[in-house]
Amino acid sequence: MSKQITVRLPDELVDFMDRLVDDNKAPSRASVVARAMERERRRELAARDLALLTEYGEPSDLDGLAATAGGTVLTDLD
């Protein structure tokens, strides 16, 4: 699901988005905005994770998680 919103952006950002669309680097202005917001969300999550690791250190109780998870069969994804 998606929502339509109205945003006001500086002319130079709109010109940049239009160049991306014109150069076939993005299908639409909306896709450029969505991609930028996804990138910002990932940046925020990474900053939160870094803050947690800085405060609490790396969790030593998860050392075997990758090996265990790597061998888990996910049949419900078919």
Secondary structure, DSSP 4 states (H G I P E B T S, - for coil): ----------HHHHHHHHHHHHTTS-S-HHHHHHHHHHHHHHHHHHHHHHHHHHHH---GGGTTHHHHHHT---GGG-
